[in-house]
Structures are given as C-alpha cells and as structure tokens.
Amino acid sequence: MKFGSVDFFKMMIKACLLILPICLVLLIVVSIWFAVYHKNTSEHIEALESRIEQLEADAAMQADVSLSAQSGSFDQGISEQIQFEKPVSDKNNNYSTIEQSKNNHSVEAISPGFEYLPDIWLPLPEAARLPENKTVYLTFDDGPSPVTLDILDTLDEYGIKATFFVVSRRHDYEMDILREVAARGHSIGMHSDSHDPTKIYLSKEDYLADMYENFKYVYEVTGIKPQIFRFVGGSNSKYNKHAATEIITAMTDRGFSYFDWNSSADDALKPHPSASRIISNVLRTSETQQLIVLAHDSGARTQTAAALPELIETLQARGFVFDKLDASVEPIRFLVP
Ligand SMILES: [Zn+2]
C-alpha cells in the first residue's frame, strides 16, 4: 500500500473510527474519576474542618468546666488552677488619661507608687444609694460563654437588666458574646484576667496588674470602661487576706467600686446543683430590700440558665423589681478597710 493511495486513506479513516470511541470512553472514565475524587476530597476537607471546630469547642468547654470547678471549690480549697493565656501587654495602647477624672481625686486619696493601672482614673462614684423599691441585682461571674447567651435571652424575655463580672476570655465567639451583653444594655464589671487566686492576691501590684489586663480586655472588646468589679472568691477570702486592705484602697482610690453578695445561687459547687436547687438557694435570703445574687455564667452553668425563668417569676411575685449594678448602687461588702 502506497503512502497517499486510496487504500492508505481508507485505512486511516478506519483507524480513526476505531480510536475515536476509545478516546471518548477514556475521557468519560477520567471525568467520572475526577468528579468522584473531587467530591471525596471536599467531603474530607469539610469533615476535617468540622472536627477542628468540634475540638476547639470542646477545649473551650473544658476550660470553662475547669474554671468553674476552680471557682466552685474556692471556699473549700482549690485543688487545681487554670491559667488563661495572658496577652502581651501593649504599653503603647494607653487609655487616654481622663484629666477631669483625675481632678476629682484628692491628692491624699492617691496612694503613691502605683506601677499598674497608671493611666486609668475613673470619676469617683456618686454617693451610693439604696434602691427605693425592693430590688434584685442578678450578677453572673466567670463568663462570657455560650450559657451567657441563654441567660441574655431569658433576661430579654422578662425585660430585665443584670450584671456580668467577666473573665478575659479571648476566643472570637466569647468576645462576640461579651459585645452582645453590652449591646443588650447590661452592666459589665471586671472579675479577673487569670482568675487564679493563688497569683492575683500575692500583692497589691499583682492584683492591679491582673485588673489592668481585665480592664483593657473589656474596653477593647466593648468600648466600655468598667467601673465596678468583683473579687475572685469575694472581698474577704483566705487567698486575699494579707493584701486585701491594700488592694481595696488602691482600687477604690482609682474610682472602682466592688460588690460582694447577700444571696448565692451556689451554682459553682460540685456536683452542679439542679435548677430547682439553685432557685431555692437564692430564695433562702430573699426577705430583704436589696438582693445582690451571686450566680455564674461559665460554660457548664446550664442549670443556672434553666433556673432563671422560675426564679425571676418567683421574685417578681414577692414584690421585687430587677436592676443592674453600677458604682452608685449601695454595695454589699464582706470587707471594708
Ligand atoms: Zn469567679
């Protein structure tokens, strides 16, 4: 067969007709394989992402549980401590000194030698007042956490404002929750940056350093300069004994006001009490003009959130109104230097 002859071209056409379907089949097989492989890969990536999210959530929950356990066992003695990662202190990120506020402080009132909170001076609180009506101040320590959101929804349902003494929790979702607390008009107070009573109470300076970080946290997340605070374990505990007077003086000189409580949900104890137990714990001390209730909104306190509706309704039936704390409210204090 000669190159270019009729037979040659006939053979070429036959060969093409034979090869073309094979190519088509191959193309289809490759396309199907690619589609299946790509789908599996996407699913695999999604599964991995979902697993990572789950692990992060578990880790956050674990930190909440441990922190709450620590807080709960505080009065009974702490067996283990949780350390939260401390942010690098940004020395340039100063809060503008409030000249007007400084002017409100007498020179004598300012203890010399403060090394911390150097640029935070708040207006001194107005004279504290007792509420005119029987009033409940619900306070929640150790948040923000997902439980905080449940509590916020219940408070909204009843048109009630409350107070949140917060720990510097720095996951994005936790900071979003804190912004939500602020957006819904509740009071935000400082509680602690590290929440480690064996460290923050070593000296006045240690305490002020911890408060400084916690103050910055609240301010940076919400734009609010918190003026009220609650001691980890209360103002009079075995952990702060040696430094409490100095600490209280240093903090109040700077315009901060602290609040203990006269009613406790006892919801940080182990085992975690049920919602009905929490309600009866609070109601033990409800016969008073001014009720400051200690409760917790860290991640494990689901029973606290569950107890709220009945607790609120019962207190309302007993003639109480609800309000949030600020520095002008007459405080309950276990220790006054
Ligand atoms: Zn606490």
Residues whose N, C-alpha, C, O or C-beta is under 5 A from the ligand:
A	BS01	ZN	S71 D141 D142 V232
